[in-house]
């Protein structure tokens, strides 16, 4: 049976997206920079009134494959400090445990 695909328009700076994060609420994003497939940078807000942080994903070719650089920056104040600490642990696990398994399984 052939694999079905769905066309998704390439993100453009200024595009706004919302993602329902299940029981964790809604994430509001605005594309800041996009150079498909090497770069994607977007603002990240949990609430409309929250100051945005910035997520940047960069792919770079190396001699042995591809390097993914993931940065989530822009946290401010005491609340931002604690959020950065929390997300650091979550993202580290996501990138070191979750992503390699998905890539190895070819489920993408």
C-alpha positions as CSV (number, residue, x, y, z in Angstrom):
1,X,0.0,0.0,0.0
2,X,1.5,3.4,-0.9
3,X,2.4,5.8,1.8
4,X,0.0,8.8,1.9
5,X,1.6,12.2,2.2
6,X,0.1,15.5,3.1
7,X,1.6,18.7,1.7
8,X,2.5,21.3,4.3
9,X,3.5,24.7,3.1
10,X,7.0,25.8,4.0
11,X,7.0,28.1,6.9
12,X,7.5,31.8,6.2
13,X,8.6,34.6,8.5
14,X,5.5,36.1,10.1
15,X,3.4,33.0,9.9
16,X,1.6,32.2,13.2
17,X,1.0,28.7,14.4
18,X,-0.8,27.3,17.4
19,X,-0.2,23.8,18.7
20,X,-2.4,22.0,21.2
21,X,0.0,20.4,23.7
22,X,-2.6,18.1,25.1
23,X,-3.0,18.6,28.9
24,X,-0.1,21.1,28.9
25,X,-2.1,23.9,27.1
26,X,-1.6,25.6,23.8
27,X,1.7,26.8,22.4
28,X,1.7,30.0,20.3
29,X,4.5,30.4,17.8
30,X,5.5,32.9,15.1
31,X,8.0,32.0,12.5
32,X,11.0,34.4,12.8
33,X,13.3,32.9,10.2
34,X,13.0,29.9,7.8
35,X,15.5,28.6,5.2
36,X,14.2,25.2,4.3
37,X,15.6,22.7,5.2
38,X,18.6,24.1,7.1
39,X,17.0,26.7,9.5
40,X,13.8,27.2,11.4
41,X,13.5,29.8,14.2
42,X,10.3,30.7,15.9
43,X,8.9,32.5,19.0
44,X,7.3,30.4,21.7
45,X,4.6,31.4,24.1
46,X,2.4,29.4,26.4
47,X,0.0,32.3,27.0
48,X,-0.7,35.2,24.7
49,X,0.5,37.6,27.4
50,X,3.8,35.7,28.1
51,X,7.0,37.2,26.9
52,X,8.2,35.1,24.0
53,X,11.2,32.9,24.1
54,X,13.0,31.8,20.8
55,X,13.5,28.3,19.5
56,X,16.1,27.8,16.7
57,X,16.8,24.5,14.9
58,X,19.8,24.5,12.6
59,X,21.0,21.6,10.4
60,X,24.6,21.6,9.3
61,X,26.4,19.2,7.0
62,X,29.4,17.5,8.5
63,X,32.0,15.0,7.2
64,X,30.0,12.1,8.8
65,X,26.4,13.2,8.4
66,X,24.3,16.1,9.7
67,X,24.5,18.0,12.9
68,X,21.3,19.3,14.6
69,X,21.8,22.4,16.8
70,X,18.8,23.1,19.0
71,X,18.5,26.3,21.0
72,X,15.7,27.6,23.2
73,X,16.7,31.1,24.5
74,X,15.2,34.3,25.7
75,X,13.9,33.4,29.2
76,X,13.7,36.4,31.5
77,X,13.3,37.0,35.2
78,X,13.0,34.4,38.0
79,X,10.1,32.6,36.3
80,X,12.2,32.4,33.1
81,X,15.1,31.0,35.1
82,X,13.0,28.2,36.4
83,X,11.3,27.5,33.1
84,X,14.7,27.3,31.3
85,X,15.9,24.8,33.9
86,X,12.8,22.7,33.5
87,X,12.9,22.8,29.7
88,X,16.6,22.0,29.7
89,X,15.9,18.6,31.3
90,X,12.9,17.9,29.1
91,X,14.7,18.9,25.8
92,X,17.9,17.0,26.7
93,X,15.9,13.8,27.2
94,X,13.9,14.5,24.0
95,X,17.0,15.0,22.0
96,X,19.2,12.2,23.5
97,X,16.5,9.5,24.0
98,X,13.4,10.3,22.0
99,X,14.8,11.6,18.7
100,X,17.4,8.9,18.1
101,X,14.8,6.2,18.5
102,X,12.4,7.9,16.1
103,X,15.1,8.4,13.5
104,X,16.3,4.8,13.8
105,X,12.8,3.4,13.5
106,X,12.1,5.5,10.4
107,X,8.7,6.6,11.8
108,X,9.0,10.0,10.3
